[in-house]
């Protein structure tokens, strides 16, 4: 599995590939995850100074860390980091000694890594499975207001079409993205949906919220453009000073390029009802989530989510058995499907503030019932043993057809 940004459970960030890999190991497979040594969220380094690569095994899953140059924010340094990772994977030398794989999965947090994985698969003459996490470059066009005729967008579009046409199978996290991919060369019968999920073994059994003088509504995840946390600050500003909202507190946990600016804005506006926390490793986050009374799931109002969403954080929320304020304009809506919270329009601070106030005034027993419905939904649809079984079928079919 080639994923530039993959992490182990001792690190903050998405552990999708580790958890899927661990389930596949339990099913008798040998799994290697190829990822960058540089942790873009914390600017940490997973390799000792001077080492260009390293191998680490975590619960049976082998990580191959490749050194790439550090960077800060969405700058030219980030692009250089992407290209360096792709070049190292494409070169093939770091994989020497690991043996010939049966199949290569390339994930597309960015398309250059997936293209390098495709090259690696072709070198070994094994099937290539493309995992589509975000629809590049459409996400850049929709979220970044970049012209479809920009030279970089045209380059990414060419890479996208090559990946779709050359993949033996395609795994999409987005439930309604097939029409977009088919229009760009993908074969409909090769597409399978394997969304994000939750590792229930790290969640434990949630307990009803205990009595408290404060009502804590929490957000846990990236602090970037798409996450629309400016709307959260505006909602907090609307509730500040209201006699019926004096007990409400917003807690934002995580990291990302906009976090310094968000903290500065909250301080400048005197938002004493907002607190920021550092990102936590995945194996610690669920204990923290249990301290919350409700969760926020905001995304910027953008057409990019018309293909659906599958955020890691949402399934962690649902498994924690707390109601969710869902502020996303998406073609799917797990919160509404589960009856697990309140749905409001995206980028609407007034609506978000009203939803938080509504939940804060809801009796604890009713909030607990909402939370349990969300947990039941996650257990029936988004546990990693279920998702690993789906992925195993996709990989096995790719190998069998080859």
Secondary structure, DSSP 8 states (H G I E B T S, - for coil): -B-TT---TTSSS--HHHHHHHHHHHTT---EEEEESEETTTTEESS-TT-SEEEEEETTEEEEEE------SSSHHHHHHHHHHHHHHHH-GGGTTS---SEEEEE-SSHHHHHHHHHHHHHHT-EEEEEESS-TTHHHHHHH---TTSHHHHHHHHHHHHHHHH-SEEEESSTT-HHHHHTTT--GGGEEE----B-HHHH---------SSEEEEEES--SGGG-HHHHHHHHHHHTT-TTSTTEEEEEE---TTHHHHHHHHHHTT-TTEEEE----HHHHHHHHTT-SEEEEE----GGGGG----HHHHHHHHTT-EEEEE---S--HHHHHT-EEE--TT-HHHHHHHHHHHHTS-HHHHHHHHHHHHHHHHHH-BHHHHHHHHHHHHHHHHHH-
